[in-house]
């Protein structure tokens, strides 16, 4: 699956993973070196690093997918796609703006620095 993604979208500059055994093997590290990818690993026990994505998945599961169960994998894919678009294009109370707009502002400021 990883090879398919690289073949389709190109090799990323950096890959971030946790410290699971599958990411610590010499085979994995050799493949990353062959692809000239830098490896970034979360610190052991750093669950807080994933808080934003964990919160998003909790939200989609409990606020949308529970009430809109899918009968097939294709239907599930479409439901997730719909919710991601909804989530990213609504004004969030904590941000006071849409996540896409917040990201674009941050990205533009990073480029200007």
ABEGO torsion letter per residue (X at the ends): XAAAAAAAAEBBABBBBBABAAAABAAAAAAAAAAGBBBBBBBBGBAAAAAAAAAAAAAAAAAAAAABBBABAAAAAAAAAAAAAAAAABBBAAAGBBAAAAAAAAAAAAAAX
